[in-house]
């Protein structure tokens, strides 16, 4: 690209599993050699990344890659985590701060106004500071391929941030859309200065017309505002009541949900669980959504509902189910969620659609669940433990992308603590033994549950399905898989409906070993989910790792001790023979 004077390029790779989309851009004032050197430095940092996205921003260039391509035209578009904003102020102050501040403010305001109006969203400018007997160099560059509005928004932010650096003699700002820098040290050659006088003159000559337009626009704005408020009042979709700190989730009137679900008819039921029913609904006569009706079964039910609303509304990730809205009127509690046309994962493992998922689809589902858990554990502002990872809580989109659902039991976890002690809440058959038996909760509880789900995906068997094997009388799935592994027969775990070639067979075997690694005891022996993602992507086998058997909650164990404020025994095996049982506190 540099041989043609172009400092921005993008590329994509679609042939090797997950798609990868990348973009890179050098500052316009760089020579070819300096641009290549900056690019090489960025690549050397990014090759160590294990996530599905990554970026590096230097003073002279930036590189970014994602597994989606929307960021090409909207750099703020993020599916994983949150965007970057970077501000650096120098540690040396000007000797004459008043005049220096005025000079820097002038050049920064000029490039702020001019950059979005240039053809390449780039400006290099200077200003003489007489009192300092110095020249201030300033340069700015918006990412290529974006629109003028996005560039201007970033310029405004950069100006506000950098003026806070004054009277520092240098500063730089960067986010996903632009880069701005000023310094008393030369950044570019004098012959590389951009002539922005024409742009700035055009800006000032339009001032009177803009003021007049604003006055007329104010009247129009208030008219539109009145009409909009009337429309929102009539639709009764939003309210100020209920949980706070919601990220764009709408409040829905109970009557609207009744209408959208045809009075919660049996024909619209998508599924049933321990907390209620899920209905298919059509809102505004066009949008298909899922409406989850929450049944308050105990005193803490309303609190759990509000917990789920707050959690889902603030978490945005491609592998986590998105909350669209909610409703709370008396005992009527509802979540409005994005609709997953392929339903839950369990129906494809042992339900009506059993045997229809091929190996590649199963692997992508496994990897997607793992990435969703990495976001909860490591990429969100707080560590979140889901506590109820199971196949029925994994929903599938129309292209079989998995989304983790049902955050009613999820809990924030202090980042500075290895674990917390709490009452048990989860599903027997998926829950880690240290949590089910002793109430010890950590992110490794989700790791254990993930391992069980992986075994279900590969085997097509329920975790609580009993099967005779070897010398044992009966075995649940996990114990069965461990006995097979110890006898080097764990390939027998693979679902018989899968017709695997040699490579797929070897791949599936390695994934089984990773699943067993996730279920080891003690919990400290299990990997964190970011390590699991790396192993899944690299196809790394755990053969070189000494696997240790987990603590099995065996069939003959008639009672499980649950630790509460007032301890009591719960007979957990009555339903454990045939299905999983959800217990909450």
PyMOL commands that set and color helices and strands:
alter all, ss='L'
color gray80, all
select helices_A, chain A and resi 2-4+32-46+70-72+97-115+130-132+148-163+190-192+197-205+207-235+254-260+266-268+301-314+346-349+359-379+391-393+433-438+443-459+477-486+490-493+502-518+523-525+529-538
alter helices_A, ss='H'
color red, helices_A
select strands_A, chain A and resi 8-13+20-26+54-57+61-66+85-89+122-129+134-142+170-175+178-183+250-251+269-273+276-283+287-294+323-329+332-338+383-385+394-396+402-404+411-413+420-421+426-427+440-441+467-469+472-475+560-562+568-570+582-583
alter strands_A, ss='S'
color yellow, strands_A
deselect
rebuild
show_as cartoon
